[in-house]
Amino acid sequence: MSSGSLTVIGGAGLVIGSFVSGGTATPNFTRFAKNATIGTVATVVAFFIGNSLMFFFGAISYILVGGNDIFEVMIRLNLFYMALLVLGLNIWTTNDNALYTAGLGLANIFHQKKKPMVLISGIIGTILSVWLYYNFCNWLNVLNWGISSINGMVVAVVCYLIGYFVKKNQR
């Protein structure tokens, strides 16, 4: 049950933090698209339809069952095996690209083979996920506060560079 202590600004921050979290992970997933159009369509659908549905069903689940985590809701509805299946598929389909990207990045940084770095990334990610499970709202607040401004600067620089190269090629 809610304690009623979340302000409108705090709620907006959680929503923005969620979008920021997805925005920073998007390159991990879209780079596996067959072409730019498919990557763009997948991103638009995921952000505007998928994320909106996630918030909607989370709110409905909280009203009906008292929990907004799909795993928790399914457990409360005595759907233990379905909950495990959904949780496993969710983690697998979402994090396999992120794990590959982290392992490849570490392999390049430390000049090591990719497979051990993927294993190390998986172990570190698993440990951090336990912490994140208990501090998710705090993590969204950090993302909302820090990464939004960094992403704003990145977008401004990218827009400037695109404009520069477009102008240069028009000459």
Backbone hydrogen bonds in HBPLUS format (Angstrom, degrees):
<---DONOR---> <-ACCEPTOR-->    atom                        ^
c    i                          cat <-CA-CA->   ^        H-A-AA   ^      H-
h    n   atom  resd res      DA  || num        DHA   H-A  angle D-A-AA Bond
n    s   type  num  typ     dist DA aas  dist angle  dist       angle   num
A0011-GLY N   A0007-THR O   2.85 MM   4  6.13 156.7  1.91 149.6 155.8     1
A0012-ALA N   A0008-VAL O   2.84 MM   4  6.07 160.0  1.88 150.1 155.8     2
A0013-GLY N   A0009-ILE O   2.86 MM   4  6.03 150.3  1.95 142.9 151.7     3
A0014-LEU N   A0010-GLY O   2.99 MM   4  6.31 145.9  2.10 142.8 151.4     4
A0015-VAL N   A0011-GLY O   3.05 MM   4  6.37 155.9  2.11 148.7 154.9     5
A0016-ILE N   A0012-ALA O   2.86 MM   4  6.10 166.9  1.87 154.1 157.9     6
A0017-GLY N   A0013-GLY O   2.76 MM   4  5.85 157.8  1.81 144.3 151.5     7
A0018-SER N   A0014-LEU O   2.94 MM   4  6.09 145.9  2.06 138.9 147.5     8
A0019-PHE N   A0015-VAL O   3.07 MM   4  6.43 156.9  2.12 149.6 155.1     9
A0020-VAL N   A0016-ILE O   2.83 MM   4  6.10 156.4  1.89 152.5 159.9    10
A0021-SER N   A0017-GLY O   2.87 MM   4  6.02 157.6  1.92 144.5 150.5    11
A0022-GLY N   A0018-SER O   3.05 MM   4  6.32 159.2  2.10 146.4 151.4    12
A0023-GLY N   A0019-PHE O   2.78 MM   4  5.97 152.3  1.86 145.7 154.6    13
A0024-THR N   A0020-VAL O   2.92 MM   4  6.13 151.8  2.00 154.2 159.4    14
A0025-ALA N   A0022-GLY O   3.19 MM   3  5.16 132.4  2.43  94.3 107.2    15
A0026-THR N   A0022-GLY O   2.96 MM   4  6.01 126.1  2.26 144.5 158.0    16
A0028-ASN N   A0025-ALA O   2.97 MM   3  5.57 135.0  2.18 117.8 129.4    17
A0029-PHE N   A0026-THR O   2.94 MM   3  5.40 137.6  2.13 113.1 124.3    18
A0030-THR N   A0026-THR O   2.94 MM   4  6.09 170.0  1.95 167.8 171.2    19
A0031-ARG N   A0027-PRO O   3.36 MM   4  5.92 149.8  2.46 134.9 139.0    20
A0032-PHE N   A0029-PHE O   3.37 MM   3  5.94 162.8  2.40 111.9 116.7    21
A0033-ALA N   A0030-THR O   3.02 MM   3  5.27 166.3  2.03 113.6 117.2    22
A0039-GLY N   A0035-ASN O   3.14 MM   4  6.39 162.7  2.17 151.5 156.7    23
A0040-THR N   A0036-ALA O   2.88 MM   4  6.04 155.9  1.94 148.4 154.7    24
A0041-VAL N   A0037-THR O   2.90 MM   4  6.09 170.9  1.91 157.1 159.4    25
A0042-ALA N   A0038-ILE O   2.92 MM   4  5.99 164.9  1.94 149.6 154.3    26
A0043-THR N   A0039-GLY O   3.04 MM   4  6.15 153.0  2.11 139.7 147.0    27
A0044-VAL N   A0040-THR O   2.94 MM   4  6.20 166.7  1.96 157.1 160.0    28
A0045-VAL N   A0041-VAL O   2.92 MM   4  6.07 170.2  1.93 156.0 159.0    29
A0046-ALA N   A0042-ALA O   2.89 MM   4  5.94 160.8  1.93 144.1 150.3    30
A0047-PHE N   A0043-THR O   2.89 MM   4  6.03 165.9  1.91 153.7 157.3    31
A0048-PHE N   A0044-VAL O   2.92 MM   4  5.86 163.3  1.95 152.1 156.2    32
A0049-ILE N   A0045-VAL O   2.96 MM   4  5.17 141.8  2.11 126.6 138.5    33
A0050-GLY N   A0045-VAL O   2.89 MM   5  6.26 165.4  1.91 154.3 159.2    34
A0051-ASN N   A0046-ALA O   2.88 MM   5  6.20 136.5  2.07 148.7 160.8    35
A0053-LEU N   A0049-ILE O   2.87 MM   4  6.02 160.7  1.91 152.3 158.0    36
A0054-MET N   A0050-GLY O   2.89 MM   4  6.08 150.8  1.98 144.2 153.0    37
A0055-PHE N   A0051-ASN O   3.06 MM   4  6.37 159.6  2.10 149.7 153.0    38
A0056-PHE N   A0052-SER O   2.95 MM   4  6.16 162.1  1.98 149.5 155.1    39
A0057-PHE N   A0053-LEU O   2.82 MM   4  5.94 179.3  1.82 159.4 159.6    40
A0058-GLY N   A0054-MET O   2.91 MM   4  5.93 145.7  2.03 139.9 150.3    41
A0059-ALA N   A0055-PHE O   2.96 MM   4  6.16 153.9  2.03 146.2 152.3    42
A0060-ILE N   A0056-PHE O   2.95 MM   4  6.27 163.6  1.98 153.4 158.1    43
A0061-SER N   A0057-PHE O   2.83 MM   4  5.84 159.9  1.87 142.1 148.4    44
A0062-TYR N   A0058-GLY O   3.03 MM   4  6.17 151.4  2.11 139.9 147.4    45
A0063-ILE N   A0059-ALA O   3.02 MM   4  6.29 155.8  2.08 147.9 154.3    46
A0064-LEU N   A0060-ILE O   2.92 MM   4  6.15 163.3  1.95 156.0 160.1    47
A0065-VAL N   A0061-SER O   2.77 MM   4  5.55 164.1  1.79 148.9 154.6    48
A0066-GLY N   A0062-TYR O   2.97 MM   4  4.30 130.2  2.22 105.2 118.1    49
A0072-GLU N   A0069-ASP O   2.94 MM   3  5.20 108.5  2.47 105.1 121.6    50
A0073-VAL N   A0069-ASP O   2.82 MM   4  6.07 160.9  1.86 161.9 168.6    51
A0074-MET N   A0070-ILE O   2.94 MM   4  6.08 163.9  1.96 148.1 152.1    52
A0075-ILE N   A0071-PHE O   2.99 MM   4  6.22 152.3  2.07 147.9 155.9    53
A0076-ARG N   A0072-GLU O   2.97 MM   4  6.22 160.1  2.01 148.7 153.8    54
A0077-LEU N   A0073-VAL O   3.00 MM   4  6.28 131.3  2.25 139.9 153.5    55
A0079-LEU N   A0074-MET O   2.82 MM   5  5.10 160.9  1.85 156.4 155.5    56
A0078-ASN N   A0075-ILE O   2.95 MM   3  5.04 155.2  2.01 113.4 114.9    57
A0083-ALA N   A0079-LEU O   2.81 MM   4  5.95 153.3  1.88 155.1 164.1    58
A0084-LEU N   A0080-PHE O   2.95 MM   4  6.30 154.1  2.02 150.5 157.0    59
A0085-LEU N   A0081-TYR O   3.00 MM   4  6.22 156.4  2.06 143.6 150.2    60
A0086-VAL N   A0082-MET O   2.84 MM   4  6.05 169.5  1.85 156.4 158.6    61
A0087-LEU N   A0083-ALA O   2.89 MM   4  5.99 164.6  1.91 149.1 154.0    62
A0088-GLY N   A0084-LEU O   2.85 MM   4  5.94 163.8  1.88 146.5 151.7    63
A0089-LEU N   A0085-LEU O   2.90 MM   4  6.07 169.2  1.91 155.3 158.3    64
A0090-ASN N   A0086-VAL O   2.86 MM   4  5.90 155.7  1.92 146.1 153.7    65
A0091-ILE N   A0087-LEU O   2.95 MM   4  6.13 169.2  1.97 153.5 156.0    66
A0092-TRP N   A0088-GLY O   2.88 MM   4  5.99 163.4  1.91 149.0 154.6    67
A0093-THR N   A0089-LEU O   2.85 MM   4  5.85 172.3  1.85 150.3 152.9    68
A0094-THR N   A0090-ASN O   3.05 MM   4  5.96 147.1  2.16 143.2 151.7    69
A0095-ASN N   A0091-ILE O   2.89 MM   4  5.62 162.2  1.92 145.5 151.5    70
A0096-ASP N   A0092-TRP O   3.20 MM   4  5.67 143.1  2.35 141.4 144.4    71
A0099-LEU N   A0095-ASN O   2.84 MM   4  5.90 158.8  1.88 149.5 154.7    72
A0100-TYR N   A0096-ASP O   3.04 MM   4  6.15 159.7  2.08 142.0 147.6    73
A0101-THR N   A0097-ASN O   2.94 MM   4  6.13 162.5  1.97 148.7 153.5    74
A0102-ALA N   A0098-ALA O   2.90 MM   4  6.10 160.9  1.94 148.3 153.5    75
A0103-GLY N   A0099-LEU O   2.90 MM   4  6.05 167.7  1.92 152.2 155.9    76
A0104-LEU N   A0100-TYR O   2.88 MM   4  6.03 160.9  1.92 151.3 156.8    77
A0105-GLY N   A0101-THR O   2.89 MM   4  6.01 157.0  1.94 145.7 152.5    78
A0106-LEU N   A0102-ALA O   2.92 MM   4  6.16 165.7  1.94 154.0 157.3    79
A0107-ALA N   A0103-GLY O   2.91 MM   4  6.04 154.4  1.98 144.1 151.8    80
A0108-ASN N   A0104-LEU O   3.00 MM   4  6.23 153.8  2.07 146.1 152.3    81
A0109-ILE N   A0105-GLY O   2.91 MM   4  6.15 157.4  1.96 150.5 157.4    82
A0110-PHE N   A0106-LEU O   2.89 MM   4  5.92 171.6  1.90 154.6 156.7    83
A0111-HIS N   A0107-ALA O   2.86 MM   4  5.35 109.7  2.37 131.0 143.8    84
A0112-GLN N   A0107-ALA O   3.03 MM   5  4.70 147.9  2.13 126.7 135.9    85
A0118-VAL N   A0114-LYS O   2.86 MM   4  6.13 146.2  1.97 156.1 167.0    86
A0119-LEU N   A0115-LYS O   3.07 MM   4  6.35 157.9  2.12 150.3 155.8    87
A0120-ILE N   A0116-PRO O   2.90 MM   4  6.17 160.6  1.94 148.2 153.3    88
A0121-SER N   A0117-MET O   2.85 MM   4  5.97 158.8  1.89 142.3 148.8    89
A0122-GLY N   A0118-VAL O   2.88 MM   4  6.07 152.1  1.95 145.2 152.9    90
A0123-ILE N   A0119-LEU O   3.01 MM   4  6.31 155.9  2.07 150.2 155.9    91
A0124-ILE N   A0120-ILE O   2.95 MM   4  6.18 171.8  1.95 156.9 159.1    92
A0125-GLY N   A0121-SER O   2.75 MM   4  5.83 160.6  1.79 147.7 154.4    93
A0126-THR N   A0122-GLY O   2.90 MM   4  5.97 151.8  1.97 141.7 149.0    94
A0127-ILE N   A0123-ILE O   3.07 MM   4  6.31 163.3  2.10 150.9 154.8    95
A0128-LEU N   A0124-ILE O   2.90 MM   4  6.14 165.4  1.92 153.9 158.4    96
A0129-SER N   A0125-GLY O   2.83 MM   4  5.92 138.8  2.00 139.5 150.9    97
A0130-VAL N   A0126-THR O   3.34 MM   4  6.65 142.4  2.49 142.9 150.1    98
A0132-LEU N   A0128-LEU O   2.82 MM   4  6.08 160.9  1.86 150.4 156.5    99
A0133-TYR N   A0129-SER O   2.86 MM   4  5.96 145.3  1.99 141.2 149.2   100
A0134-TYR N   A0131-TRP O   3.15 MM   3  5.59 130.2  2.41 106.8 117.9   101
A0135-ASN N   A0132-LEU O   3.10 MM   3  4.86 142.0  2.25  94.7 106.1   102
A0139-TRP N   A0135-ASN O   2.92 MM   4  6.15 152.8  1.99 152.5 161.1   103
A0140-LEU N   A0136-PHE O   2.89 MM   4  6.23 155.3  1.96 153.2 159.8   104
A0141-ASN N   A0137-CYS O   2.99 MM   4  6.26 148.6  2.09 143.5 152.0   105
A0142-VAL N   A0138-ASN O   3.01 MM   4  6.37 150.5  2.10 145.1 152.8   106
A0143-LEU N   A0139-TRP O   2.92 MM   4  6.25 162.4  1.95 153.0 157.6   107
A0144-ASN N   A0140-LEU O   2.80 MM   4  5.95 161.2  1.83 147.6 153.4   108
A0145-TRP N   A0141-ASN O   2.89 MM   4  6.01 155.5  1.95 145.8 152.2   109
A0146-GLY N   A0142-VAL O   2.79 MM   4  5.84 173.7  1.79 158.2 160.5   110
A0147-ILE N   A0143-LEU O   3.02 MM   4  5.06 125.6  2.33 120.2 135.7   111
A0150-ILE N   A0146-GLY O   3.31 MM   4  6.57 158.1  2.36 144.7 151.1   112
A0151-ASN N   A0147-ILE O   2.70 MM   4  5.82 167.7  1.71 157.9 161.0   113
A0152-GLY N   A0148-SER O   2.92 MM   4  6.10 148.4  2.02 141.4 150.5   114
A0153-MET N   A0149-SER O   3.12 MM   4  6.41 152.0  2.20 142.7 148.7   115
A0154-VAL N   A0150-ILE O   2.97 MM   4  6.29 157.7  2.02 151.0 157.7   116
A0155-VAL N   A0151-ASN O   2.83 MM   4  6.02 163.6  1.85 154.1 158.0   117
A0156-ALA N   A0152-GLY O   3.00 MM   4  6.18 156.7  2.06 143.3 149.8   118
A0157-VAL N   A0153-MET O   2.96 MM   4  6.20 160.0  2.00 151.1 155.9   119
A0158-VAL N   A0154-VAL O   2.88 MM   4  6.07 165.2  1.90 154.2 158.5   120
A0159-CYS N   A0155-VAL O   2.87 MM   4  6.02 164.1  1.90 151.3 155.8   121
A0160-TYR N   A0156-ALA O   2.98 MM   4  6.15 156.7  2.03 144.1 150.8   122
A0161-LEU N   A0157-VAL O   2.88 MM   4  6.14 162.6  1.91 152.8 157.3   123
A0162-ILE N   A0158-VAL O   2.85 MM   4  6.07 160.7  1.89 154.3 159.7   124
A0163-GLY N   A0159-CYS O   2.95 MM   4  6.11 166.9  1.97 149.4 153.3   125
A0164-TYR N   A0160-TYR O   2.84 MM   4  6.05 154.9  1.90 149.2 157.0   126
A0165-PHE N   A0161-LEU O   2.90 MM   4  6.11 166.9  1.92 154.0 156.1   127
A0166-VAL N   A0162-ILE O   2.88 MM   4  6.00 156.6  1.93 152.9 159.9   128
A0167-LYS N   A0163-GLY O   2.96 MM   4  6.01 164.3  1.98 146.4 151.1   129
A0168-LYS N   A0164-TYR O   2.89 MM   4  6.05 154.2  1.95 144.4 152.4   130
A0169-ASN N   A0165-PHE O   2.95 MM   4  6.03 152.8  2.02 141.4 147.7   131
A0170-GLN N   A0166-VAL O   3.08 MM   4  6.27 127.9  2.36 139.5 152.7   132
A0170-GLN N   A0167-LYS O   3.26 MM   3  5.19 138.4  2.44  94.4 105.8   133
